[in-house]
Amino acid sequence: MTLPGIVICALLLALFGLAWHHWQLRRRLEAYAQQLRALSQSTQAVTIVPANVAGLESLASAIHAILTSLNQRQATVEAERDRLANIIEQLADGVLIADAEGITRFVNPAARRIFGQTEAAPGRSVPQILRHHRLIEIWKEACAEREMRVDTVEWPQRRLFLQLIVVPDRHVAGGSLLLVQDLTRVRHLETVRRDFVNNFAHELRTPLAAISALAETLQDGALEDATVARRFLEQIRQEVDILNHMTAELLALARLEAGQEPVVARRFAPRDLLQRVHERMRFHAERAGLAFHLECPATLPSLYADDNQLERVLVNLLHNAIKFTPAGGEVTLLATLAQDGVRFAVRDTGIGIPAEDLTRIFERFYRVDRARSGEGSGLGLAIARHLVEANGSKLEVESVEGRGSTFSFVIPLPQESVL
Ligand code: ADP
């Protein structure tokens, strides 16, 4: 072959080599581009397989580094999102997220508890879930003005007192975030405290006014008449007794509420306890002209509780039964075997308690009707309830106005180990 021929051949070979290399490079770059496109559409963390691209190692490793960092960031964002979702799920306050059309996209369990499991399903509109004109108004105002709104709303039909906070969504035009706090319990506690102070002042006022009036009359001359003076002094003593009794009960209640009266549990036979109580109260019942029965099978199992505290409870309940049963009626002290323990009860055929008062009679100072209750501090049942609860039970009442009442509690059977 001549020299020019050799040169041409060499040139052709070099050209062919270059074209081959170029084609290879394009093919691999396209493969990379394809992988990156797939990556941009993927929601999952993807690792790119580094192709064996001669001359592209640094590009491949740069892309690999970017992807690794992206994967890490995505994992961090997802972990943060999960944590936040968890917190919102566990929150005691209701959280609702609504879109621009007012359709809820998220409702947490607390919101479902407040507004109802079926009513507060995600996908329902905000008004369908809130179902209270004032709550809906607050939400609409916040959305229209694009400003945060906070307001409290009383919902008497559902016995709820709610605070609603509406925050317009900065990321979704027209969208909103609703935070609902159930303040019913807090408000109830406030009312109980206020009622307590009111009632206490009221209870003190009557005996104090009586003592003051009696003392004034004595000062104004009644002291000179020995018979009148003695009668007035006796009345003052009675009023002071009432104040003493009230103070003692109040202190007892405070000690119980502070957990300062420990339960001294021991083994006892229910029949022994009832006989003791029956003996103590027989005279009171007879004096009130009532038939007083004791019903207690001898076969009842022994119990393990503070029988002295239970004696106080039964005596307390019997005092009420005797007080609220007109002469000629019946009062029964009984114990029966219940499914999971022994049921103690005090039943009377007295005036009964109106249905609307049944849930309130265990509150301090609560009296159904002051006129018919006569004297009494209104603390007896509150103390009885505490003592029963301290012994692992619950004081219950059934009553029909005009027919009578039954107060009862079940002391659970002891575990084998304590007998
Ligand atoms: P009080 O010292 O006034 O008796 P309690 O706390 O013992 O206070 O009772 C609260 C109220 O519950 C009473 O004032 C009375 O209105 C009602 N009550 C309690 N026991 C009976 C009963 N056996 N029959 C009718 N009413 C009762």
Residues whose N, C-alpha, C, O or C-beta is under 5 A from the ligand:
A	BS01	ADP	N320 A321 F324 G350 G352 I353 I361 Y366 R367 V368 D369 S373 G376 S377 G378 L379 G380 L381 A382 S405
